[in-house]
Amino acid sequence: MNKKAELLLKYANQAPLGLFVEIGCIRHEIEDEDGWSTLYLAKYCSDRNKQFMSFDNDLESVRIANAVLQNNNLPQCVSHKDGTKAIEGVNCYAISYLLLDSHKNPSFSFEQYKAAELVPGAVLIVDDAQKIDDWSYGKADFIQKIFYKQRREYEIIETIPGWSSFVAILPNGKKYGEL
């Protein structure tokens, strides 16, 4: 298991009861240091009777991810859907863990976060929170700016050399549209 997986599972243990949601899934069939959060979270949730849903807007990635899950005797829980629309569709559940790992443009993560309803104590992780192009915090750039401006607690944690994740626990949760 790699350091990114360890980070994801450490915070999974801290999440309150509720739905685990991932936006952006496995993108290749060969395991390496990165990209297997779908498998790790699906196994974690399956072992603990927790509900896990993953979404991606790339049909081939969805096919690959579900094949990997099936090969590991796990439910095929990855659906082909835009991340923001997917989150809006699952807001009727109590989302307790949200992993945002879709497009490198931070506006996607921002819109997904904005659309989410998160229970008190929910875990928010945005992967690839290191400098990407003109964004100091990569996919988490806009979310980090909000948290910083509002003086809310978060961490930027290195997962593998040169790569980081944004991690926050939301003590009061978050309503749809709220920042």
Secondary structure, DSSP 8 states (H G I E B T S, - for coil): --HHHHHHHHHHTT--SSEEEEES----SS--SSS-HHHHHHHHHHHTT--EEEEES-HHHHHHHHHHHHHTT----EEE--HHHHHHHHTTS-EEEEEE---SSHHHHHHHHHH--EEEEEEEEEE--S-BTTBTTGGGHHHHHHHHHTT---EEEEEETTEEEEEEEETT-B-TT--
